[in-house]
Amino acid sequence: MIGPRSLTEIRADRIRLHLSALHRDARSSEEEALITSLGDKLLDGPPVSDGSREDGK
């Protein structure tokens, strides 16, 4: 049995799923590049563990 997944892992999987759908529906190579860039920033960026925004607002 695989151990329980963290909330962060579950959220990352959901983001990947949504990005995959967006990428599939992209109408141009520019849209594909934008979606890929967004995904990279969302999934590789610094985590914010308490859910607050980095600017504190």
Number of C-alpha atoms within 10 A of each C-alpha: 3 4 5 7 8 9 9 12 11 11 12 15 13 12 15 15 12 13 17 15 11 15 18 10 11 15 10 10 10 10 14 17 13 14 17 16 11 13 18 11 11 14 14 9 9 9 11 10 8 6 7 9 9 9 5 5 5
